[in-house]
Amino acid sequence: MSQSILTEMTSIEAEAKAISDSFLQKKKDYKIQKNEEITKLKATYDVEIQNALTEKEFDLINQLKLLESKVLSTQEMNKEKAEAIMKDNKETIINQIVDKVVSTYGY
């Protein structure tokens, strides 16, 4: 009888070890699978982020070009206005300069 109990206990122990080993293997496989999924997901997000950044960079470059164009246009317009004012008020400006020189240094 003790031999059959020992055999039964050995059998139970072997089954428990098999279940434990199976669980550990499933746990290991699950961890590997999830790590692979995370790696793929990270790669996908990296591509999406890079695409979004490239698109944003393109938009910002276009916006910068537009703003630079507006600045150049405004500078040209201001230059033309300043030249027109100088031309229209040339005599007045010259007289003011002469008056200032005369008042500072005399005749």
C-alpha distances in whole Angstrom, upper triangle without the diagonal:
4,5,5,6,9,10,11,12,14,15,16,18,20,21,22,24,26,27,28,30,31,33,34,36,37,39,40,42,43,45,46,47,49,51,52,53,55,57,58,59,61,63,64,65,67,69,69,71,73,74,75,77,79,80,81,83,85,86,87,89,90,91,92,95,96,97,98,101,101,102,104,106,107,108,110,112,112,114,116,117,118,120,122,122,124,126,127,128,129,132,131,128,131,133,130,130,133,134,131,132,136,135,132,135,138,141
4,5,5,6,8,10,10,12,14,15,16,18,20,21,22,24,25,26,28,30,31,32,34,36,37,38,40,41,43,44,46,47,49,50,52,53,55,56,57,59,61,62,63,65,67,68,69,71,73,73,75,77,78,79,81,83,84,85,87,89,89,90,93,94,95,96,99,100,100,102,104,105,106,108,110,110,112,114,115,116,118,120,120,121,124,125,125,126,130,129,126,129,131,128,127,131,131,128,130,133,132,130,132,136,138
4,5,5,6,8,10,10,12,14,15,16,18,20,21,22,24,25,26,28,30,31,32,34,36,37,38,40,41,43,44,46,47,49,50,52,53,55,56,58,59,61,62,63,65,67,68,69,71,72,74,75,77,78,79,81,83,84,85,87,88,89,92,93,94,95,98,99,99,101,103,104,105,107,109,109,111,113,114,115,117,119,119,121,123,124,125,126,129,128,125,128,130,128,127,130,131,128,129,133,132,129,132,135,138
4,5,5,6,8,10,10,12,14,15,16,18,20,21,22,24,25,26,28,30,31,32,34,36,37,38,40,41,43,44,46,47,49,50,52,53,54,56,58,59,60,62,64,65,66,68,70,71,72,74,75,76,78,80,81,82,84,86,87,88,90,92,92,94,96,97,98,100,102,102,104,106,107,108,110,112,113,113,116,117,118,119,122,123,123,124,128,127,124,127,129,126,126,129,130,127,128,132,131,129,131,134,137
4,5,5,6,8,10,10,12,14,15,16,18,20,21,22,24,25,26,28,30,31,32,34,35,37,38,40,41,43,44,46,47,49,50,52,53,54,56,58,59,60,62,63,64,66,68,69,70,72,74,75,76,78,79,80,82,84,85,86,88,90,90,92,94,95,96,98,100,100,102,104,105,106,108,110,111,111,114,115,116,117,120,121,121,122,126,124,122,124,127,124,123,127,128,125,126,129,128,126,129,132,134
4,5,5,6,8,10,10,12,14,15,16,18,20,21,22,24,25,26,28,30,31,32,34,35,37,38,40,41,43,44,46,47,49,50,52,53,55,56,57,59,61,62,63,65,67,68,69,71,72,73,75,77,78,79,81,83,84,85,87,88,89,91,93,94,94,97,99,99,100,103,104,104,106,109,109,110,112,114,114,116,118,119,120,121,124,123,120,123,125,123,122,125,126,123,124,128,127,125,127,130,133
4,5,5,6,9,10,10,12,14,15,16,18,20,21,22,24,25,27,28,30,31,32,34,36,37,38,40,42,43,44,46,47,49,50,52,53,55,56,58,59,61,62,64,65,66,68,70,71,72,74,76,77,78,80,82,82,84,86,87,88,90,92,93,94,96,98,98,99,102,103,104,105,108,108,109,111,113,114,115,117,119,119,120,124,123,120,122,125,122,121,125,126,123,124,128,127,124,127,130,132
4,5,5,6,9,10,11,12,14,15,16,18,20,21,22,24,25,27,28,30,31,32,34,36,37,38,40,42,43,44,46,47,49,50,52,53,55,56,58,59,60,62,64,65,66,68,70,70,72,74,75,76,78,80,81,82,84,86,86,88,90,91,92,94,96,96,98,100,101,102,104,106,107,108,110,112,112,113,116,117,117,119,122,121,118,121,123,121,120,124,124,121,123,126,125,123,125,129,131
4,5,5,6,8,10,10,12,14,15,16,18,20,21,22,24,25,26,28,30,31,32,34,35,37,38,40,41,43,44,46,47,49,50,52,53,55,57,57,59,61,62,63,64,67,68,69,70,72,74,74,76,78,79,80,83,84,84,86,88,89,90,92,94,95,96,98,99,100,102,104,105,105,108,110,110,111,114,115,115,116,120,119,116,119,121,118,117,121,122,119,120,124,122,120,123,126,128
4,5,5,6,9,10,10,12,14,15,16,18,20,21,22,24,25,26,28,30,31,32,34,36,37,38,40,41,43,44,46,47,49,50,52,53,55,56,57,59,61,62,63,65,67,68,69,71,72,73,75,77,78,79,81,83,83,85,87,88,89,91,93,94,95,97,98,99,101,103,104,104,107,109,109,110,113,114,114,115,119,118,115,118,120,117,116,120,121,118,119,123,122,119,122,125,127
4,5,5,6,9,10,10,12,14,15,16,18,20,21,22,24,25,27,28,30,31,32,34,36,37,38,40,42,43,44,46,48,49,50,52,54,55,56,58,59,60,62,64,65,66,68,70,71,72,74,76,77,78,80,81,82,84,86,87,88,90,92,92,94,96,97,98,100,102,103,103,106,107,108,109,112,113,113,115,118,117,114,117,119,117,116,120,120,117,119,122,121,119,122,125,127
4,5,5,6,9,10,10,12,14,15,16,18,20,21,22,24,25,26,28,30,31,32,34,36,37,38,40,42,43,44,46,47,49,50,52,53,54,56,58,59,60,62,64,64,66,68,69,70,72,74,75,76,78,80,80,82,84,85,86,88,90,90,92,94,95,96,98,100,101,101,104,105,106,107,110,111,111,112,116,115,112,115,117,114,114,117,118,115,117,120,119,117,119,123,125
4,5,5,6,8,10,10,12,14,15,16,18,20,21,22,24,25,27,28,30,31,33,34,36,37,39,40,41,43,45,46,47,49,51,52,53,55,56,57,59,61,62,63,65,67,68,69,71,73,73,74,77,78,79,80,83,84,84,86,88,89,90,92,94,94,96,98,99,100,102,104,104,106,108,109,110,111,114,113,110,113,115,113,112,115,116,113,114,118,117,115,117,120,123
4,5,5,6,9,10,10,12,14,15,16,18,20,21,22,24,25,27,28,30,31,33,34,36,37,39,40,41,43,44,46,47,49,50,52,53,55,56,57,59,61,62,63,65,67,68,69,71,72,73,76,77,78,79,81,83,83,85,87,88,89,91,93,93,95,97,98,99,101,103,104,105,107,108,109,110,113,112,110,112,115,112,111,115,116,113,114,118,117,115,117,120,122
4,5,5,6,8,10,10,12,14,15,16,18,20,21,22,24,25,26,28,30,31,32,34,36,37,38,40,42,43,44,46,48,49,50,52,53,54,56,58,59,60,62,64,65,66,68,70,70,72,74,75,76,78,80,81,82,84,86,86,88,90,91,92,94,96,97,97,100,101,102,103,106,107,107,109,112,111,108,111,113,111,110,114,114,112,113,117,116,114,116,119,121
4,5,5,6,8,10,10,12,14,15,16,18,20,21,22,24,25,27,28,30,31,32,34,36,37,38,40,41,43,44,46,47,48,50,52,53,54,56,58,58,60,62,63,64,66,68,69,70,72,74,74,76,78,79,80,82,84,84,86,88,89,90,92,94,95,95,98,99,100,101,104,105,105,106,110,109,106,109,111,108,108,111,112,109,111,114,113,111,113,117,119
4,5,5,6,8,10,10,12,14,15,16,18,19,21,22,24,25,27,28,30,31,33,34,36,37,39,40,41,43,45,46,47,49,51,52,53,55,56,57,59,61,62,63,65,67,68,69,71,72,73,75,77,78,79,81,83,83,84,87,88,89,90,93,93,94,96,98,99,100,102,104,104,105,109,107,105,107,110,107,106,110,111,108,109,113,112,110,112,115,117
4,5,5,6,8,10,10,12,14,15,16,18,20,21,22,24,25,27,28,30,31,33,34,36,37,38,40,41,43,44,46,47,49,50,52,53,55,56,57,59,61,62,64,65,66,68,70,71,72,73,76,77,78,80,81,82,83,86,87,88,89,92,92,93,95,97,98,99,101,103,103,104,108,107,104,107,109,107,106,110,110,108,109,112,111,109,112,115,117
4,5,5,6,9,10,10,12,14,15,16,18,20,21,22,24,25,26,28,30,31,32,34,36,37,38,40,42,43,44,46,47,48,50,52,53,54,56,58,59,60,62,64,64,66,68,69,70,72,74,75,76,78,80,80,82,84,85,86,88,90,90,91,94,95,96,97,100,101,101,102,106,105,102,105,107,105,104,108,108,106,107,111,110,108,110,113,116
4,5,5,6,9,10,10,12,14,15,16,18,20,21,22,24,25,27,28,30,31,33,35,36,37,38,41,42,43,44,46,47,48,50,52,53,54,56,58,58,60,62,63,64,66,68,68,70,72,73,74,76,78,79,80,82,84,84,86,88,89,90,92,94,94,95,98,99,100,101,104,103,100,103,105,103,102,106,106,103,105,108,107,105,108,111,113
4,5,5,6,9,10,10,12,14,15,16,18,20,21,22,24,25,27,28,30,31,33,34,36,37,39,40,41,43,45,46,47,49,51,52,53,55,56,57,59,61,62,63,65,67,68,69,71,72,73,75,77,78,79,81,83,83,85,87,88,89,91,93,93,95,97,98,99,100,103,102,100,102,105,102,101,105,106,103,104,108,107,105,107,110,112
4,5,5,6,8,10,10,12,14,15,16,18,20,21,22,24,26,27,28,30,31,33,34,36,37,38,40,42,43,44,46,48,49,50,52,54,55,56,58,60,60,62,64,65,66,68,70,71,72,74,76,76,78,80,81,82,84,86,87,88,90,91,92,93,96,97,98,99,102,101,99,101,104,101,100,104,105,102,103,107,106,104,106,110,112
4,5,5,6,9,10,10,12,14,15,16,18,20,21,22,24,25,26,28,30,31,32,34,36,37,38,40,42,42,44,46,47,48,50,52,53,54,56,58,58,60,62,63,64,66,68,69,70,72,74,74,76,78,79,80,82,84,84,85,88,89,90,91,94,95,95,96,100,99,96,99,101,99,98,102,102,100,101,105,104,102,104,107,110
4,5,5,6,9,10,10,12,14,15,16,18,20,21,22,24,25,27,29,30,31,33,35,36,37,39,40,41,43,45,46,47,48,51,52,53,54,57,57,58,61,62,63,64,67,68,68,70,72,73,74,76,78,78,80,82,83,84,86,88,88,90,92,93,94,95,98,97,95,97,100,97,96,100,101,98,99,103,102,100,102,105,108
4,5,5,6,8,10,10,12,14,15,16,18,20,21,22,24,25,27,28,30,31,33,34,36,37,39,40,41,43,45,46,47,49,51,52,53,55,56,57,59,61,62,63,65,67,67,69,71,72,73,75,77,78,79,81,82,83,85,87,88,89,91,93,93,94,98,97,94,97,99,97,96,100,100,98,99,103,102,100,102,105,107
4,5,5,6,8,10,10,12,14,15,16,18,20,21,22,24,26,27,28,30,31,32,34,36,37,38,40,42,43,44,46,48,49,50,52,54,54,56,58,59,60,62,64,65,66,68,70,70,72,74,75,76,78,80,81,82,84,85,86,87,90,91,92,93,96,95,93,95,98,95,95,98,99,96,98,101,101,99,101,104,106
4,6,5,6,9,10,11,12,14,15,16,18,20,21,22,24,25,27,28,30,31,32,34,36,37,38,40,42,42,44,46,47,48,50,52,53,54,56,58,58,60,62,63,64,66,68,68,70,72,73,74,76,78,79,79,82,83,84,85,88,89,89,91,94,93,90,93,95,93,92,96,97,94,95,99,98,96,98,101,104
4,5,5,6,9,10,11,12,14,15,17,18,20,21,23,24,26,27,29,30,31,33,35,36,37,39,41,41,43,45,46,47,49,51,52,53,55,57,57,59,61,62,63,65,67,67,69,71,72,73,74,77,78,78,81,82,83,84,87,88,89,89,93,92,89,92,94,92,91,95,96,93,94,98,97,95,97,100,102
4,5,5,6,9,10,11,12,14,15,17,18,20,21,22,24,26,27,29,30,31,33,34,36,37,39,40,42,43,45,46,48,49,50,52,54,55,56,58,60,61,62,64,66,66,68,70,71,72,74,76,77,78,80,82,82,84,86,87,88,89,92,91,89,91,94,92,91,94,95,93,94,98,97,95,97,100,102
4,5,5,6,9,10,10,12,14,15,16,18,20,21,22,24,26,27,28,30,31,32,34,36,37,38,40,42,43,44,46,48,48,50,52,53,54,56,58,59,60,62,64,64,66,68,69,70,72,74,75,76,78,79,80,82,84,85,86,87,90,89,87,89,92,90,89,93,93,91,92,96,95,93,95,98,101
4,5,5,6,9,10,10,12,14,15,16,18,20,21,22,24,25,26,28,30,31,32,34,36,37,38,40,41,42,44,46,47,48,50,52,52,54,56,57,58,60,62,63,64,66,67,68,70,72,73,74,76,78,78,79,82,83,84,85,88,87,85,87,90,87,86,90,91,88,89,93,92,90,93,96,98
4,6,5,6,9,10,10,12,14,15,17,18,20,21,23,24,25,27,29,30,31,33,35,36,37,39,40,41,43,45,46,47,49,51,52,53,55,56,57,59,61,62,63,65,67,67,69,71,72,73,75,77,78,79,81,82,83,84,88,87,84,87,89,87,86,90,91,88,89,93,92,90,92,95,97
4,5,5,6,9,10,11,12,14,15,16,18,20,21,22,24,26,27,28,30,32,33,34,36,37,39,40,42,44,45,46,48,49,50,52,54,55,56,58,60,61,62,64,65,66,68,70,71,72,74,76,77,78,80,81,82,83,87,86,83,86,89,86,85,89,90,88,89,92,92,90,92,95,97
4,5,5,6,8,10,10,12,14,15,16,18,20,21,22,24,25,26,28,30,31,32,34,36,37,38,40,42,42,44,46,47,48,50,52,53,54,56,58,58,60,62,63,64,66,68,69,70,72,73,74,75,78,79,80,81,84,83,81,83,86,84,83,87,87,85,86,90,89,87,89,93,95
4,5,5,6,9,10,10,12,14,15,16,18,20,21,22,24,25,26,28,30,31,32,34,36,36,38,40,41,42,44,46,47,48,50,52,52,54,56,57,58,60,62,62,64,66,67,68,70,72,73,74,76,77,78,79,83,82,79,82,84,82,81,85,86,83,84,88,87,85,87,91,93
4,5,5,6,8,10,11,12,14,15,17,18,20,21,23,24,25,27,29,30,31,33,35,36,37,39,40,41,43,45,46,47,49,51,52,53,55,56,57,59,61,62,63,65,67,68,69,71,72,73,75,77,78,79,82,81,79,81,84,82,81,85,86,83,84,88,87,85,88,91,93
4,5,5,6,8,10,10,12,14,15,16,18,20,21,22,24,26,27,28,30,31,33,34,36,37,38,40,42,43,44,46,48,49,50,52,54,55,56,58,59,60,62,64,65,66,68,70,71,72,74,75,76,77,81,80,78,80,83,80,80,83,84,82,83,87,86,84,87,90,92
4,5,5,6,9,10,10,12,14,15,16,18,20,21,22,24,25,26,28,30,31,32,34,36,37,38,40,41,42,44,46,47,48,50,52,52,54,56,57,58,60,62,63,64,66,67,68,70,72,73,74,75,78,77,75,77,80,78,77,81,82,79,80,84,83,81,84,87,89
4,5,5,6,9,10,10,12,14,15,16,18,20,21,22,24,25,26,28,30,31,32,35,36,37,39,40,41,42,45,46,47,49,50,51,53,55,56,57,59,61,62,63,65,66,67,68,71,72,73,74,77,77,74,76,79,77,76,80,81,78,79,83,82,80,83,86,88
4,5,5,6,9,10,11,12,14,15,17,18,20,21,23,24,25,27,29,30,31,33,34,36,37,39,40,42,43,45,46,48,49,51,52,54,55,56,58,60,61,62,64,66,67,68,70,71,72,73,77,76,74,76,79,77,76,80,81,78,79,83,83,81,83,86,88
4,5,5,6,8,10,10,12,14,15,16,18,20,21,22,24,26,27,28,30,32,32,34,36,37,38,40,42,43,44,46,48,49,50,52,53,54,56,58,59,60,62,64,65,66,68,69,70,71,75,74,72,74,77,75,74,78,79,76,78,81,81,79,81,84,86
4,5,5,6,9,10,10,12,14,15,16,18,20,21,22,24,25,26,28,30,31,32,34,36,36,38,40,41,42,44,46,47,48,50,51,52,54,56,57,58,60,62,63,64,66,67,68,69,73,72,69,72,74,72,71,75,76,74,75,78,78,76,78,81,83
4,5,5,6,9,10,10,12,14,15,16,18,20,21,22,24,25,27,29,30,31,33,35,36,37,39,40,41,43,45,46,47,49,51,52,53,55,56,57,59,61,62,63,65,67,68,68,72,71,69,71,74,72,71,75,76,73,75,78,78,76,78,81,83
4,5,5,6,9,10,11,12,14,15,17,18,20,21,23,24,26,27,29,30,32,33,34,36,38,39,40,42,44,45,46,48,49,51,52,54,55,56,58,60,61,62,64,65,67,68,71,71,68,71,73,71,71,74,75,73,74,78,78,76,78,81,83
4,5,5,6,8,10,10,12,14,15,16,18,20,21,22,24,25,26,28,30,31,32,34,36,37,38,40,42,42,44,46,47,48,50,52,53,54,56,58,58,60,62,63,64,65,69,68,66,68,71,69,68,72,73,70,72,75,75,73,75,78,80
4,5,5,6,9,10,10,12,14,15,16,18,20,21,22,24,25,26,28,30,31,32,34,36,36,38,40,41,42,44,46,47,48,50,52,52,54,56,57,58,60,62,63,64,67,66,64,66,69,67,66,70,71,69,70,73,73,71,73,76,78
4,5,5,6,9,10,10,12,14,15,16,18,20,21,23,24,25,27,29,30,31,33,35,36,37,39,40,41,43,45,46,47,49,51,52,53,55,56,58,59,61,62,63,67,66,64,66,69,67,66,70,71,69,70,73,73,72,74,77,78
4,5,5,6,9,10,11,12,14,15,16,18,20,21,22,24,26,27,28,30,32,33,34,36,37,39,40,42,43,44,46,48,49,50,52,54,55,56,58,59,61,62,65,65,62,65,68,66,65,69,70,68,69,72,72,71,73,76,77
4,5,5,6,8,10,10,12,14,15,16,18,20,21,22,24,25,26,28,30,31,32,34,36,37,38,40,41,42,44,46,47,48,50,52,53,54,56,57,58,59,63,62,60,62,65,63,62,66,67,65,66,70,69,68,70,73,75
4,5,5,6,9,10,10,12,14,15,16,18,20,21,22,24,25,26,28,30,31,32,34,36,37,39,40,41,43,45,46,47,49,50,52,53,55,56,57,58,62,61,59,61,64,62,61,65,66,64,65,68,68,67,69,72,73
4,5,5,6,9,10,11,12,14,15,17,18,20,21,23,24,26,27,29,30,32,33,34,36,38,39,40,42,44,45,46,48,49,51,52,54,55,56,57,61,61,58,61,64,62,61,65,66,64,65,69,68,67,69,72,73
4,5,5,6,8,10,11,12,14,15,16,18,20,21,22,24,26,27,28,30,31,33,34,36,37,38,40,42,43,44,46,48,49,50,52,53,54,56,59,58,56,59,62,60,59,63,64,62,63,67,66,65,67,70,72
4,5,5,6,8,10,10,12,14,15,16,18,20,21,22,24,25,26,28,30,31,32,34,36,36,38,40,41,42,44,46,47,48,50,52,52,53,57,56,54,56,59,57,57,60,61,59,60,64,64,62,64,67,69
4,5,5,6,9,10,10,12,14,15,16,18,20,21,23,24,25,27,29,30,31,33,34,36,37,39,40,41,43,45,46,47,49,51,52,53,56,56,53,56,59,57,56,60,61,59,60,64,64,62,64,67,69
4,5,5,6,9,10,11,12,14,15,17,18,20,21,23,24,26,27,29,30,32,33,34,36,38,39,40,42,43,45,46,48,49,51,52,55,55,53,55,58,56,56,59,61,59,60,63,63,62,64,67,68
4,5,5,6,9,10,10,12,14,15,16,18,20,21,22,24,26,27,28,30,31,32,34,36,37,38,40,42,43,44,46,47,48,49,53,52,50,53,56,54,53,57,58,56,57,61,60,59,61,64,66
4,5,5,6,9,10,10,12,14,15,16,18,20,21,22,24,25,26,28,30,31,32,34,36,37,38,40,41,43,44,46,47,48,51,51,49,51,54,52,51,55,56,54,55,59,59,57,59,62,64
4,5,5,6,9,10,11,12,14,15,17,18,20,21,23,24,26,27,29,30,31,33,35,36,37,39,40,42,43,45,46,47,51,50,48,51,54,52,51,55,56,54,56,59,59,58,60,63,64
4,5,5,6,9,10,11,12,14,15,17,18,20,21,22,24,26,27,28,30,32,33,34,36,37,39,40,42,43,44,46,49,49,47,49,52,50,50,54,55,53,54,58,58,57,59,61,63
4,5,5,6,9,10,10,12,14,15,16,18,20,21,22,24,25,26,28,30,31,32,34,36,37,38,40,41,42,43,47,46,44,47,50,48,47,51,52,50,51,55,55,54,56,58,60
4,5,5,6,9,10,10,12,14,15,16,18,20,21,22,24,25,27,28,30,31,33,34,36,37,39,40,41,42,46,46,43,46,49,47,46,50,51,49,50,54,54,53,55,57,59
4,5,5,6,9,10,11,12,14,15,17,18,20,21,23,24,26,27,29,30,32,33,34,36,37,39,40,41,45,45,43,45,48,46,46,50,51,49,51,54,54,53,55,58,59
4,5,5,6,9,10,11,12,14,15,16,18,20,21,22,24,26,27,28,30,31,33,34,36,37,38,40,43,43,41,43,46,44,44,48,49,47,49,52,52,51,53,56,57
4,5,5,6,8,10,10,12,14,15,16,18,20,21,22,24,25,26,28,30,31,32,34,36,37,38,41,41,38,41,44,42,42,45,46,45,46,49,49,48,50,53,54
4,5,5,6,9,10,11,12,14,15,16,18,20,21,22,24,25,27,28,30,31,33,34,36,36,40,40,38,40,43,42,41,45,46,45,46,49,49,48,50,53,54
4,5,5,6,9,10,11,12,14,15,16,18,20,21,22,24,26,27,28,30,31,33,34,35,39,39,37,39,42,41,40,44,45,44,45,49,49,48,50,53,54
4,5,5,6,9,10,10,12,14,15,16,18,20,21,22,24,25,26,28,30,31,32,33,37,36,34,37,40,38,38,41,43,41,43,46,46,45,47,50,51
4,5,5,6,9,10,10,12,14,15,16,18,20,21,22,24,25,27,28,30,31,32,36,35,33,35,38,37,36,40,41,40,41,44,44,43,45,48,49
4,5,5,6,9,10,11,12,14,15,17,18,20,21,23,24,26,27,28,30,31,35,34,32,35,38,37,36,40,41,40,41,44,45,44,46,48,49
4,5,5,6,8,10,10,12,14,15,16,18,20,21,22,24,25,27,28,29,33,33,31,33,36,35,35,38,39,38,40,43,43,43,45,47,48
4,5,5,6,9,10,10,12,14,15,16,18,20,21,22,24,25,26,27,31,31,28,31,34,32,32,35,37,35,37,40,40,39,42,44,45
4,5,5,6,9,10,10,12,14,15,16,18,20,21,22,24,25,26,30,30,28,30,33,32,31,35,36,35,36,39,40,39,41,43,44
4,5,5,6,9,10,11,12,14,15,16,18,20,21,22,24,25,29,29,27,29,32,31,31,35,36,35,37,40,40,40,42,44,44
4,5,5,6,8,10,10,12,14,15,16,18,20,21,22,23,27,27,25,27,30,29,29,32,34,32,34,37,37,37,39,41,42
4,5,5,6,9,10,10,12,14,15,16,18,20,21,21,25,25,23,25,28,27,26,30,31,30,31,35,35,35,37,39,40
4,5,5,6,9,10,10,12,14,15,16,18,20,20,24,24,22,25,28,27,27,30,32,31,32,35,36,35,37,39,40
4,5,5,6,9,10,11,12,14,15,16,18,19,23,23,21,24,27,26,26,29,31,30,32,35,35,35,37,39,39
4,5,5,6,9,10,10,12,14,15,16,17,21,21,19,22,24,23,23,27,28,27,29,32,32,32,34,36,36
4,5,5,6,9,10,10,12,14,15,16,19,19,17,20,23,22,22,25,27,26,27,30,31,31,32,34,35
4,5,5,6,9,10,10,12,14,15,18,19,17,20,23,22,22,25,27,27,28,31,32,32,34,35,35
4,5,5,6,9,10,10,12,14,17,17,16,19,21,20,21,24,25,25,27,29,30,30,33,34,34
4,5,5,6,8,10,10,11,15,15,13,16,18,17,18,21,22,22,23,26,27,27,29,30,31
4,5,5,6,8,10,10,14,14,13,15,18,18,18,20,22,22,23,26,27,27,29,30,30
4,5,5,6,8,10,13,14,13,15,18,18,19,21,23,23,25,27,28,29,30,31,31
4,5,5,6,8,11,11,10,13,15,15,16,19,20,20,22,24,25,26,28,29,29
4,6,5,5,9,9,8,10,13,13,13,16,18,18,19,22,23,23,25,26,26
4,6,5,8,10,10,11,14,15,15,17,19,20,21,23,25,26,27,27,27
4,6,8,9,10,12,13,14,16,18,19,20,22,23,25,26,28,28,27
4,6,5,6,9,10,10,12,14,15,16,18,20,21,22,24,24,24
4,6,5,6,9,10,11,12,14,15,17,18,20,21,22,23,22
4,5,5,6,9,10,11,12,14,15,16,18,20,21,21,20
4,5,5,6,9,10,10,12,14,15,16,18,20,20,19
4,5,5,6,9,10,11,12,14,15,16,18,19,19
4,5,5,6,9,10,11,12,14,15,16,16,16
4,5,5,6,8,10,10,12,14,15,15,14
4,5,5,6,9,10,10,12,14,14,15
4,5,5,6,9,10,11,12,13,13
4,5,5,6,8,10,10,10,10
4,5,5,6,8,10,9,10
4,5,5,6,8,9,11
4,6,5,6,7,9
4,5,5,4,6
4,6,6,8
4,6,9
4,7
4
